[in-house]
Amino acid sequence: MAMAVCANAWTLRWDAVEGAGSLVLKWKPYPDGYAFPGSPAPTALIEDMELATEVTLPGTATEWELPETLSEGSRYVFFIQALNQGSVSGNSDYLCWTKPQSAQVVELPLGAGGDIQINIYQTPR
């Protein structure tokens, strides 16, 4: 999986899944008590999808625009499962991602007067 930016929206992209009738994309807030590396039993905390939100997509889907309702500065974990005629695959590898804060403008006054404006931004890929 990979993340990309497009017109101020964040899009989750993945490789095509051959033969899938549909895909289930699941996400949840990053679990408390898990920090990589070094936390005990990360798989149990990460892969517990009981409280996850999910959306069903066509089997041919290879991307999905993340909802604007995700909180800035919050970290999330994402999985995909393939469905085909009643069969369900295991979870894909997981992707952890933190939604960036809104763009910030910082102004520093110059010693001789006036301001210098520094814009920090992420360029689209």
Secondary structure, 3 states (H helix, E strand, C coil): CEEEEECCEEEEECCCCCCCCEEEEEEEECCCCCCCCCCCCHHHHHHCCCCCEEEEEECCCCEEECCCCCCCCCEEEEEEEEEECCEECCCCCCEEEECCCCCCEEEEECCCCCEEEEECCCCCC
